[in-house]
Amino acid sequence: MNLENYFKNAKAYILPETFAFIKSKKPDPHAFATIQDDKEITVIVDLKKVKKKDVIQRENNWKVLTLDIVFPMNVCGVTAKIADCLAKAGVTIMPIAAYSRDHFLIKKPDVQKVIVALKGIGIKVDIL
């Protein structure tokens, strides 16, 4: 199936919480996401739940945009299409792939730009 067909009349949502993007001393089991590799631990957590003692570096005021679309594992170009669309709108993203959903961290001041840009490719964005 053509990628545009997935986006046509698709939905996405923005979580109500505002998040911190953290380089952490240890994983946080209560975080939205924890990514651990051999170089660092990254934690994405609600600003209200940041464990300051574990923070090495942090950047605040991120929102989580979730594509409410399940893509087969063999569909190519999803992140590229969203990244291109939002880059043209001047929006910085940090993509996170889950097993069946894609998430994008976006800066809180860019929420309205994201809603307008994604509407242009057929995706309706709701703010929860």
N, CA, C and O atoms as a MOPAC input file, in Angstrom:
PM7 MOZYME 1SCF
protein

 N      0.83800 1    -1.18800 1     0.00000 1
 C      0.00000 1     0.00000 1     0.00000 1
 C      0.87900 1     1.24600 1     0.00000 1
 O      1.92200 1     1.27700 1     0.65300 1
 N      0.46000 1     2.25400 1    -0.72300 1
 C      1.15800 1     3.52400 1    -0.82100 1
 C      1.14000 1     4.23400 1     0.53600 1
 O      0.12300 1     4.22700 1     1.23000 1
 N      2.26200 1     4.84400 1     0.91000 1
 C      2.37000 1     5.53000 1     2.19600 1
 C      1.30500 1     6.60900 1     2.36700 1
 O      0.75600 1     6.77200 1     3.45700 1
 N      1.01500 1     7.33800 1     1.30500 1
 C      0.00200 1     8.40100 1     1.37800 1
 C     -1.37100 1     7.85200 1     1.76100 1
 O     -2.15800 1     8.54500 1     2.40600 1
 N     -1.66100 1     6.61100 1     1.36800 1
 C     -2.94100 1     5.99700 1     1.73200 1
 C     -3.06600 1     5.78800 1     3.24200 1
 O     -4.16500 1     5.85800 1     3.79200 1
 N     -1.93800 1     5.53100 1     3.91100 1
 C     -1.96900 1     5.39000 1     5.36700 1
 C     -2.27200 1     6.73100 1     6.03600 1
 O     -2.96900 1     6.78400 1     7.04900 1
 N     -1.74300 1     7.81000 1     5.46000 1
 C     -1.90600 1     9.12800 1     6.06400 1
 C     -3.27200 1     9.74600 1     5.78100 1
 O     -3.75100 1    10.57600 1     6.55400 1
 N     -3.89500 1     9.34600 1     4.68100 1
 C     -5.18600 1     9.92300 1     4.30900 1
 C     -6.21600 1     9.62000 1     5.39800 1
 O     -6.48700 1     8.45800 1     5.70100 1
 N     -6.77800 1    10.65900 1     5.97300 1
 C     -7.76700 1    10.54600 1     7.05700 1
 C     -7.22200 1     9.85200 1     8.30700 1
 O     -7.98300 1     9.28100 1     9.08800 1
 N     -5.91600 1     9.90600 1     8.48800 1
 C     -5.29500 1     9.29900 1     9.66900 1
 C     -5.42500 1    10.23000 1    10.87000 1
 O     -5.75100 1    11.41000 1    10.73600 1
 N     -5.16300 1     9.66900 1    12.03400 1
 C     -5.23200 1    10.45200 1    13.26300 1
 C     -3.91900 1    10.36100 1    14.02600 1
 O     -3.18400 1     9.37700 1    13.94500 1
 N     -3.66100 1    11.42000 1    14.76300 1
 C     -2.53200 1    11.47200 1    15.68500 1
 C     -3.01600 1    12.20900 1    16.92000 1
 O     -4.06200 1    12.85800 1    16.89900 1
 N     -2.26300 1    12.10800 1    17.97600 1
 C     -2.63800 1    12.85400 1    19.17600 1
 C     -1.39100 1    13.33800 1    19.90100 1
 O     -0.30300 1    12.77600 1    19.77500 1
 N     -1.59500 1    14.40000 1    20.66200 1
 C     -0.53400 1    14.97100 1    21.48400 1
 C     -0.93200 1    14.76100 1    22.94000 1
 O     -2.01500 1    15.16000 1    23.36600 1
 N     -0.04700 1    14.13400 1    23.68600 1
 C     -0.33000 1    13.85900 1    25.09300 1
 C     -0.43200 1    15.16100 1    25.88600 1
 O      0.21600 1    16.14700 1    25.53600 1
 N     -1.23300 1    15.17400 1    26.94200 1
 C     -1.42300 1    16.41100 1    27.70500 1
 C     -0.19800 1    16.82900 1    28.52400 1
 O      0.00000 1    18.01500 1    28.78500 1
 N      0.61400 1    15.86000 1    28.92500 1
 C      1.78000 1    16.18600 1    29.74400 1
 C      2.84800 1    16.91400 1    28.92700 1
 O      2.91000 1    16.79300 1    27.70300 1
 N      3.67500 1    17.66300 1    29.62700 1
 C      4.87400 1    18.24900 1    29.03900 1
 C      6.04500 1    17.45400 1    29.60800 1
 O      6.08300 1    17.15300 1    30.80100 1
 N      6.99600 1    17.11900 1    28.74400 1
 C      8.04800 1    16.18200 1    29.10400 1
 C      9.42900 1    16.82100 1    29.14700 1
 O      9.68400 1    17.85700 1    28.53100 1
 N     10.31200 1    16.16400 1    29.89900 1
 C     11.73700 1    16.48300 1    29.89700 1
 C     12.44900 1    15.37400 1    29.13000 1
 O     12.08000 1    14.20300 1    29.20900 1
 N     13.47000 1    15.76900 1    28.39200 1
 C     14.31700 1    14.86400 1    27.61700 1
 C     15.64000 1    14.84000 1    28.38100 1
 O     16.35500 1    15.84200 1    28.39800 1
 N     15.97600 1    13.72000 1    29.00900 1
 C     17.03500 1    13.68800 1    30.01300 1
 C     18.12000 1    12.67100 1    29.68900 1
 O     17.83700 1    11.54500 1    29.27900 1
 N     19.37600 1    13.09200 1    29.88100 1
 C     20.49400 1    12.16200 1    29.95900 1
 C     20.58300 1    11.82500 1    31.44300 1
 O     20.83000 1    12.70000 1    32.27400 1
 N     20.38000 1    10.55300 1    31.76600 1
 C     20.16100 1    10.15500 1    33.15400 1
 C     21.25500 1     9.23000 1    33.67800 1
 O     21.95100 1     8.56300 1    32.91200 1
 N     21.38500 1     9.20800 1    34.99100 1
 C     22.32000 1     8.28800 1    35.63600 1
 C     21.77800 1     6.86300 1    35.64700 1
 O     22.54200 1     5.89800 1    35.68000 1
 N     20.43900 1     6.73900 1    35.61700 1
 C     19.85200 1     5.39500 1    35.62400 1
 C     18.47800 1     5.41200 1    34.95900 1
 O     17.87000 1     6.47300 1    34.81700 1
 N     17.99000 1     4.24400 1    34.55200 1
 C     16.66300 1     4.16000 1    33.93600 1
 C     15.57000 1     4.58100 1    34.92000 1
 O     15.75500 1     4.53000 1    36.13600 1
 N     14.44600 1     4.99300 1    34.37400 1
 C     13.28800 1     5.36900 1    35.18700 1
 C     12.11300 1     4.50000 1    34.75200 1
 O     11.60400 1     4.66800 1    33.64400 1
 N     11.67400 1     3.57600 1    35.60200 1
 C     10.58600 1     2.67900 1    35.21200 1
 C      9.24400 1     3.38700 1    35.01200 1
 O      8.31600 1     2.80500 1    34.45100 1
 N      9.13500 1     4.63600 1    35.46600 1
 C      7.88000 1     5.37900 1    35.33800 1
 C      7.90100 1     6.36400 1    34.17200 1
 O      6.94800 1     7.12100 1    33.98500 1
 N      8.96600 1     6.36200 1    33.39600 1
 C      9.11200 1     7.29500 1    32.27800 1
 C      8.23300 1     6.88100 1    31.10200 1
 O      7.83900 1     5.72100 1    30.98600 1
 N      7.93200 1     7.84400 1    30.23400 1
 C      7.24900 1     7.53100 1    28.97700 1
 C      8.12600 1     6.58800 1    28.16000 1
 O      7.63800 1     5.62600 1    27.56800 1
 N      9.42800 1     6.87600 1    28.13500 1
 C     10.37400 1     6.02400 1    27.41000 1
 C     11.73900 1     6.10000 1    28.07600 1
 O     12.15000 1     7.15100 1    28.56800 1
 N     12.42800 1     4.97400 1    28.08400 1
 C     13.80900 1     4.90800 1    28.53000 1
 C     14.58600 1     4.19600 1    27.43800 1
 O     14.21200 1     3.10900 1    26.99900 1
 N     15.66200 1     4.81800 1    27.00900 1
 C     16.51100 1     4.23000 1    25.97200 1
 C     17.90400 1     4.09200 1    26.56700 1
 O     18.51000 1     5.07400 1    26.99300 1
 N     18.40100 1     2.86500 1    26.58900 1
 C     19.69600 1     2.60500 1    27.19300 1
 C     20.57500 1     1.91500 1    26.16900 1
 O     20.22000 1     0.86700 1    25.62800 1
 N     21.73400 1     2.52100 1    25.90900 1
 C     22.71600 1     1.87800 1    25.04500 1
 C     24.04200 1     1.81800 1    25.80000 1
 O     24.07900 1     2.09000 1    27.00000 1
 N     25.12100 1     1.46900 1    25.11800 1
 C     26.39600 1     1.31600 1    25.82100 1
 C     27.06300 1     2.64300 1    26.16800 1
 O     28.08900 1     2.64500 1    26.84900 1
 N     26.51300 1     3.77100 1    25.72100 1
 C     27.10600 1     5.08900 1    25.97200 1
 C     26.31700 1     5.93800 1    26.96700 1
 O     26.89900 1     6.74700 1    27.69000 1
 N     24.98600 1     5.75700 1    27.00800 1
 C     24.18200 1     6.63400 1    27.85900 1
 C     22.79400 1     6.05700 1    28.09800 1
 O     22.37100 1     5.08800 1    27.46600 1
 N     22.11100 1     6.69300 1    29.03300 1
 C     20.71400 1     6.38100 1    29.32100 1
 C     19.91600 1     7.64900 1    29.06400 1
 O     20.21400 1     8.70600 1    29.62100 1
 N     18.90400 1     7.53800 1    28.22200 1
 C     18.01700 1     8.65800 1    27.92700 1
 C     16.64500 1     8.33900 1    28.49400 1
 O     16.11100 1     7.24700 1    28.29700 1
 N     16.08600 1     9.31100 1    29.20100 1
 C     14.77600 1     9.15100 1    29.81200 1
 C     13.88200 1    10.28600 1    29.33100 1
 O     14.28100 1    11.45000 1    29.34000 1
 N     12.67800 1     9.94000 1    28.91400 1
 C     11.67000 1    10.93200 1    28.53100 1
 C     10.56000 1    10.79500 1    29.55900 1
 O      9.86400 1     9.78200 1    29.61900 1
 N     10.41100 1    11.83900 1    30.36500 1
 C      9.52200 1    11.73500 1    31.52300 1
 C      8.74000 1    13.03200 1    31.71000 1
 O      9.22800 1    14.11700 1    31.39600 1
 N      7.53100 1    12.90300 1    32.22300 1
 C      6.69300 1    14.05000 1    32.57100 1
 C      7.51400 1    15.00300 1    33.44700 1
 O      8.15800 1    14.57200 1    34.40400 1
 N      7.48700 1    16.28700 1    33.11900 1
 C      8.24500 1    17.27800 1    33.89100 1
 C      7.94900 1    17.19000 1    35.38400 1
 O      8.83100 1    17.43700 1    36.20700 1
 N      6.73600 1    16.84600 1    35.73300 1
 C      6.34100 1    16.77000 1    37.14500 1
 C      6.94100 1    15.55800 1    37.85800 1
 O      6.87700 1    15.46200 1    39.08400 1
 N      7.52200 1    14.63600 1    37.09100 1
 C      8.03900 1    13.39700 1    37.68000 1
 C      9.55000 1    13.24000 1    37.52300 1
 O     10.08300 1    12.14600 1    37.71200 1
 N     10.24300 1    14.32600 1    37.17900 1
 C     11.69400 1    14.26200 1    37.00000 1
 C     12.36500 1    13.96200 1    38.34000 1
 O     12.06400 1    14.59600 1    39.35100 1
 N     13.26900 1    12.99800 1    38.33500 1
 C     14.07100 1    12.67900 1    39.52400 1
 C     15.38200 1    13.44400 1    39.39300 1
 O     16.32700 1    12.97400 1    38.75800 1
 N     15.42900 1    14.62800 1    39.99800 1
 C     16.55900 1    15.54600 1    39.81700 1
 C     17.90100 1    14.91500 1    40.15900 1
 O     18.91200 1    15.23900 1    39.53600 1
 N     17.92400 1    14.02500 1    41.13200 1
 C     19.18900 1    13.41100 1    41.54200 1
 C     19.79500 1    12.53800 1    40.44000 1
 O     20.99500 1    12.26400 1    40.46300 1
 N     18.98500 1    12.10300 1    39.48300 1
 C     19.47100 1    11.23700 1    38.40900 1
 C     19.82500 1    11.99300 1    37.12700 1
 O     20.32400 1    11.38800 1    36.17800 1
 N     19.57800 1    13.29500 1    37.08300 1
 C     19.77000 1    14.08100 1    35.86400 1
 C     21.23800 1    14.44900 1    35.66900 1
 O     21.88200 1    14.99400 1    36.56500 1
 N     21.75700 1    14.13900 1    34.47500 1
 C     23.08100 1    14.60100 1    34.05900 1
 C     22.90000 1    15.85400 1    33.20100 1
 O     23.54000 1    16.87800 1    33.43800 1
 N     22.02900 1    15.75800 1    32.21200 1
 C     21.64600 1    16.88500 1    31.34900 1
 C     20.16400 1    16.76200 1    31.08100 1
 O     19.59700 1    15.66900 1    31.11700 1
 N     19.53700 1    17.91100 1    30.80700 1
 C     18.10900 1    17.83400 1    30.49500 1
 C     17.68800 1    18.99600 1    29.63100 1
 O     18.27100 1    20.08000 1    29.66100 1
 N     16.65100 1    18.72700 1    28.85700 1
 C     16.00000 1    19.77100 1    28.06800 1
 C     14.50400 1    19.62000 1    28.31600 1
 O     13.94600 1    18.53000 1    28.19000 1
 N     13.87400 1    20.72200 1    28.66700 1
 C     12.45900 1    20.71700 1    29.03900 1
 C     11.55300 1    21.14500 1    27.89600 1
 O     12.00600 1    21.54400 1    26.82300 1
 N     10.25900 1    21.04700 1    28.16500 1
 C      9.18900 1    21.56600 1    27.30100 1
 C      9.00900 1    20.81600 1    25.99000 1
 O      8.85200 1    21.42400 1    24.93100 1
 N      9.03400 1    19.50200 1    26.06800 1
 C      8.73000 1    18.64900 1    24.92800 1
 C      7.32300 1    18.08800 1    25.08800 1
 O      6.87900 1    17.80600 1    26.20000 1
 N      6.63600 1    17.93200 1    23.97500 1
 C      5.33700 1    17.26200 1    23.92800 1
 C      5.52900 1    15.96700 1    23.13900 1
 O      6.42000 1    15.87700 1    22.29500 1
 N      4.70000 1    14.97900 1    23.41300 1
 C      4.75200 1    13.71100 1    22.67800 1
 C      3.59200 1    13.66900 1    21.68800 1
 O      2.42100 1    13.72400 1    22.06500 1
 N      3.95300 1    13.57200 1    20.41000 1
 C      3.00400 1    13.39100 1    19.31000 1
 C      3.03100 1    11.90900 1    18.93700 1
 O      4.09600 1    11.36100 1    18.65100 1
 N      1.87700 1    11.26600 1    18.94100 1
 C      1.79100 1     9.84700 1    18.59200 1
 C      0.93800 1     9.68000 1    17.34400 1
 O     -0.19500 1    10.15800 1    17.28600 1
 N      1.49000 1     8.99800 1    16.34700 1
 C      0.70200 1     8.65100 1    15.16600 1
 C     -0.18900 1     7.48400 1    15.54400 1
 O      0.30700 1     6.42700 1    15.93700 1
 N     -1.48300 1     7.65800 1    15.43300 1
 C     -2.43000 1     6.59500 1    15.77600 1
 C     -2.70300 1     5.75500 1    14.52900 1
 O     -3.84100 1     5.59000 1    14.09100 1
 N     -1.61500 1     5.23600 1    13.98500 1
 C     -1.65200 1     4.44900 1    12.74900 1
 C     -0.75600 1     3.23700 1    12.97700 1
 O      0.38900 1     3.38700 1    13.40500 1
 N     -1.25600 1     2.05100 1    12.69800 1
 C     -0.43000 1     0.85400 1    12.80200 1
 C      0.10200 1     0.54400 1    11.40900 1
 O     -0.66100 1     0.28200 1    10.47900 1
 N      1.42800 1     0.57800 1    11.28300 1
 C      2.08000 1     0.30000 1    10.00600 1
 C      2.66000 1    -1.10700 1    10.02200 1
 O      3.23300 1    -1.52100 1    11.02900 1
 N      2.52400 1    -1.85100 1     8.92800 1
 C      3.24600 1    -3.11900 1     8.83100 1
 C      4.75300 1    -2.84300 1     8.89600 1
 O      5.20700 1    -1.76600 1     8.51100 1
 N      5.50700 1    -3.79800 1     9.37400 1
 C      6.95200 1    -3.62100 1     9.53000 1
 C      7.67700 1    -3.37500 1     8.20600 1
 O      8.80700 1    -2.88600 1     8.21100 1
 N      7.06000 1    -3.70100 1     7.08600 1
 C      7.73300 1    -3.53300 1     5.79300 1
 C      7.40000 1    -2.20900 1     5.10500 1
 O      7.80000 1    -2.00200 1     3.95900 1
 N      6.67900 1    -1.31300 1     5.77400 1
 C      6.36300 1    -0.00400 1     5.18300 1
 C      7.56000 1     0.92000 1     5.38300 1
 O      8.02500 1     1.12200 1     6.50500 1
 N      8.04700 1     1.47400 1     4.28300 1
 C      9.21800 1     2.35000 1     4.32200 1
 C      8.81600 1     3.81700 1     4.22200 1
 O      7.85100 1     4.16500 1     3.54300 1
 N      9.56600 1     4.66300 1     4.90600 1
 C      9.44200 1     6.09800 1     4.70600 1
 C      8.52900 1     6.85000 1     5.64800 1
 O      8.31000 1     8.04600 1     5.45700 1
 N      7.98600 1     6.18500 1     6.66200 1
 C      7.05800 1     6.86200 1     7.57400 1
 C      7.75400 1     8.02500 1     8.27700 1
 O      7.29100 1     9.16400 1     8.20900 1
 N      8.85500 1     7.73800 1     8.94600 1
 C      9.57000 1     8.78800 1     9.67300 1
 C     10.07700 1     9.85600 1     8.72100 1
 O     10.03400 1    11.04300 1     9.04300 1
 N     10.55600 1     9.45300 1     7.55600 1
 C     11.05500 1    10.42500 1     6.57700 1
 C      9.94800 1    11.37200 1     6.12800 1
 O     10.17700 1    12.57600 1     6.00400 1
 N      8.76100 1    10.84600 1     5.88500 1
 C      7.63100 1    11.67100 1     5.43800 1
 C      7.22500 1    12.67400 1     6.52100 1
 O      7.01600 1    13.85200 1     6.23100 1
 N      7.11600 1    12.20900 1     7.76000 1
 C      6.75300 1    13.09900 1     8.86500 1
 C      7.86400 1    14.12200 1     9.09300 1
 O      7.58900 1    15.30900 1     9.26700 1
 N      9.10600 1    13.67100 1     9.09200 1
 C     10.23700 1    14.57700 1     9.30300 1
 C     10.28600 1    15.65200 1     8.22700 1
 O     10.51200 1    16.82300 1     8.53300 1
 N     10.07700 1    15.27300 1     6.97900 1
 C     10.09000 1    16.23700 1     5.87800 1
 C      8.96000 1    17.25200 1     6.03000 1
 O      9.17300 1    18.45600 1     5.88700 1
 N      7.77900 1    16.76400 1     6.31700 1
 C      6.61000 1    17.63300 1     6.49200 1
 C      6.85300 1    18.64800 1     7.60800 1
 O      6.59200 1    19.83900 1     7.43800 1
 N      7.34900 1    18.17600 1     8.74300 1
 C      7.55000 1    19.06900 1     9.88500 1
 C      8.77800 1    19.96000 1     9.71800 1
 O      8.79200 1    21.08900 1    10.20900 1
 N      9.80200 1    19.47100 1     9.03600 1
 C     10.97000 1    20.31700 1     8.76400 1
 C     10.58000 1    21.50700 1     7.89500 1
 O     11.05100 1    22.62300 1     8.11700 1
 N      9.72500 1    21.27000 1     6.91100 1
 C      9.25300 1    22.37000 1     6.05800 1
 C      8.47300 1    23.40900 1     6.86000 1
 O      8.39600 1    24.57200 1     6.46500 1
 N      7.89400 1    22.98700 1     7.99200 1
 C      7.15400 1    23.90500 1     8.86800 1
 C      8.06600 1    24.51100 1     9.94000 1
 O      7.61100 1    25.29200 1    10.77700 1
 N      9.35100 1    24.15100 1     9.91100 1
 C     10.29900 1    24.69200 1    10.87900 1
 C     10.23600 1    24.03800 1    12.25100 1
 O     10.56400 1    24.66500 1    13.25800 1
 N      9.81300 1    22.77100 1    12.29100 1
 C      9.63200 1    22.06300 1    13.55900 1
 C     10.74400 1    21.02700 1    13.75400 1
 O     10.98200 1    20.18700 1    12.88500 1
 N     11.41200 1    21.09700 1    14.88900 1
 C     12.40200 1    20.09800 1    15.27300 1
 C     11.68200 1    18.90000 1    15.87600 1
 O     10.74500 1    19.06200 1    16.65600 1
 N     12.12000 1    17.69500 1    15.51500 1
 C     11.52400 1    16.47900 1    16.08200 1
 C     12.60700 1    15.55300 1    16.60900 1
 O     13.76000 1    15.60100 1    16.18100 1
 N     12.20800 1    14.71800 1    17.54100 1
 C     13.01300 1    13.59500 1    18.01500 1
 C     12.11500 1    12.36800 1    17.87300 1
 O     11.21400 1    12.17400 1    18.68800 1
 N     12.34200 1    11.53300 1    16.85100 1
 C     11.46400 1    10.37300 1    16.63600 1
 C     11.77800 1     9.20900 1    17.57600 1
 O     12.92700 1     8.98000 1    17.95100 1
 N     10.73100 1     8.49100 1    17.94100 1
 C     10.85100 1     7.27300 1    18.74900 1
 C      9.91300 1     6.24200 1    18.12400 1
 O      8.71400 1     6.48700 1    17.98900 1
 N     10.45500 1     5.10800 1    17.75200 1
 C      9.61400 1     4.04900 1    17.18900 1
 C      9.28200 1     3.03800 1    18.27500 1
 O     10.16800 1     2.54800 1    18.97600 1
 N      8.01300 1     2.73400 1    18.40500 1
 C      7.56900 1     1.63700 1    19.26300 1
 C      7.18500 1     0.48600 1    18.32900 1
 O      7.28400 1     0.61800 1    17.10900 1
 N      6.75900 1    -0.61800 1    18.88500 1
 C      6.47000 1    -1.77100 1    18.03900 1
 C      5.39500 1    -1.46500 1    17.00800 1
 O      5.56200 1    -1.79200 1    15.83300 1
 N      4.29900 1    -0.84800 1    17.41900 1
 C      3.22900 1    -0.60900 1    16.45300 1
 C      2.79200 1     0.84900 1    16.33700 1
 O      1.82800 1     1.14100 1    15.63000 1
 N      3.45600 1     1.74100 1    16.99300 1
 C      3.14800 1     3.17300 1    16.87600 1
 C      4.45500 1     3.95100 1    16.77600 1
 O      5.48300 1     3.52800 1    17.30500 1
 N      4.40500 1     5.07700 1    16.10200 1
 C      5.55000 1     5.98400 1    16.05200 1
 C      5.22300 1     7.21400 1    16.87500 1
 O      4.10800 1     7.73400 1    16.83400 1
 N      6.21400 1     7.66700 1    17.62100 1
 C      6.06700 1     8.84000 1    18.47300 1
 C      7.12700 1     9.85700 1    18.06300 1
 O      8.20600 1     9.49600 1    17.59300 1
 N      6.80300 1    11.12000 1    18.24800 1
 C      7.73400 1    12.19500 1    17.93600 1
 C      7.71100 1    13.20000 1    19.07000 1
 O      6.64700 1    13.68100 1    19.46000 1
 N      8.87900 1    13.51600 1    19.59800 1
 C      8.96000 1    14.60700 1    20.55500 1
 C      9.00600 1    15.89700 1    19.75800 1
 O      9.78000 1    16.03200 1    18.81100 1
 N      8.17000 1    16.83800 1    20.15100 1
 C      8.13600 1    18.15200 1    19.50800 1
 C      8.19500 1    19.19500 1    20.61300 1
 O      7.73500 1    18.94300 1    21.72700 1
 N      8.75000 1    20.35400 1    20.32200 1
 C      8.80800 1    21.41700 1    21.32300 1
 C      7.40500 1    21.99000 1    21.54000 1
 O      6.63700 1    22.15700 1    20.59200 1
 N      7.09000 1    22.28400 1    22.78200 1
 C      5.75600 1    22.76800 1    23.14900 1
 C      5.30800 1    23.98200 1    22.31900 1
 O      4.15000 1    24.02600 1    21.90200 1
 N      6.18700 1    24.97500 1    22.06500 1
 C      5.73000 1    26.12700 1    21.26600 1
 C      5.38300 1    25.78800 1    19.81400 1
 O      4.76700 1    26.60100 1    19.12600 1
 N      5.77100 1    24.59500 1    19.33800 1
 C      5.53000 1    24.20600 1    17.94400 1
 C      4.23200 1    23.43000 1    17.73200 1
 O      3.95400 1    23.00500 1    16.61000 1
 N      3.44000 1    23.23600 1    18.77000 1
 C      2.24100 1    22.39500 1    18.66800 1
 C      1.31600 1    22.84800 1    17.54000 1
 O      0.88100 1    22.01400 1    16.74500 1
 N      1.00700 1    24.12000 1    17.44500 1
 C      0.08100 1    24.59000 1    16.40300 1
 C      0.66500 1    24.40700 1    15.00300 1
 O     -0.06400 1    24.07600 1    14.06800 1
 N      1.97200 1    24.61900 1    14.85100 1
 C      2.62000 1    24.38600 1    13.55100 1
 C      2.49400 1    22.92000 1    13.14700 1
 O      2.26500 1    22.61000 1    11.97800 1
 N      2.64200 1    22.02900 1    14.10800 1
 C      2.53500 1    20.58800 1    13.85000 1
 C      1.12600 1    20.23200 1    13.39200 1
 O      0.95400 1    19.48700 1    12.42700 1
 N      0.12500 1    20.75700 1    14.07500 1
 C     -1.27000 1    20.46800 1    13.72400 1
 C     -1.56000 1    20.89600 1    12.29100 1
 O     -2.16900 1    20.14700 1    11.52800 1
 N     -1.12800 1    22.09100 1    11.92700 1
 C     -1.37200 1    22.61300 1    10.57400 1
 C     -0.59500 1    21.80700 1     9.53100 1
 O     -1.14700 1    21.43300 1     8.49600 1
 N      0.68000 1    21.54200 1     9.80300 1
 C      1.51700 1    20.82700 1     8.82900 1
 C      0.99200 1    19.41600 1     8.56700 1
 O      0.89800 1    18.99600 1     7.41300 1
 N      0.65500 1    18.69300 1     9.61400 1
 C      0.18300 1    17.31900 1     9.42600 1
 C     -1.19100 1    17.27300 1     8.77300 1
 O     -1.49600 1    16.33700 1     8.03400 1
 N     -2.01100 1    18.26200 1     9.03600 1
 C     -3.30900 1    18.33600 1     8.34700 1
 C     -3.08900 1    18.39900 1     6.83600 1
 O     -3.88400 1    17.86100 1     6.06500 1
 N     -2.01100 1    19.05400 1     6.41900 1
 C     -1.68700 1    19.18100 1     5.00300 1
 C     -1.38400 1    17.86100 1     4.31400 1
 O     -1.48000 1    17.76900 1     3.09000 1
 N     -1.01500 1    16.82800 1     5.08800 1
 C     -0.78200 1    15.50800 1     4.47900 1
 C     -1.86900 1    14.50900 1     4.88200 1
 O     -1.72300 1    13.30500 1     4.67400 1
 N     -2.95900 1    15.02200 1     5.46100 1
 C     -4.11900 1    14.17900 1     5.73900 1
 C     -4.26000 1    13.68200 1     7.16300 1
 O     -5.18900 1    12.93100 1     7.46300 1
 N     -3.35100 1    14.08700 1     8.05600 1
 C     -3.38700 1    13.58700 1     9.43200 1
 C     -4.05200 1    14.61100 1    10.34600 1
 O     -3.60300 1    15.75300 1    10.44300 1
 N     -5.12500 1    14.19200 1    11.01500 1
 C     -5.81000 1    15.05100 1    11.98800 1
 C     -5.17300 1    14.82800 1    13.35500 1
 O     -5.05800 1    13.69400 1    13.82000 1
 N     -4.76000 1    15.92200 1    13.99200 1
 C     -4.09900 1    15.83900 1    15.29400 1
 C     -5.03600 1    16.33700 1    16.38400 1
 O     -5.57400 1    17.44000 1    16.29500 1
 N     -5.22700 1    15.52400 1    17.40700 1
 C     -6.00700 1    15.91500 1    18.58000 1
 C     -5.06100 1    16.16600 1    19.74400 1
 O     -4.05000 1    15.48100 1    19.89400 1
 N     -5.39500 1    17.14600 1    20.55900 1
 C     -4.65300 1    17.38300 1    21.79200 1
 C     -5.46400 1    16.75600 1    22.91700 1
 O     -6.60900 1    17.14200 1    23.15500 1
 N     -4.87800 1    15.80200 1    23.59500 1
 C     -5.59700 1    15.09600 1    24.67100 1
 C     -5.58600 1    15.90300 1    25.95200 1
 O     -6.14100 1    15.46800 1    26.96100 1

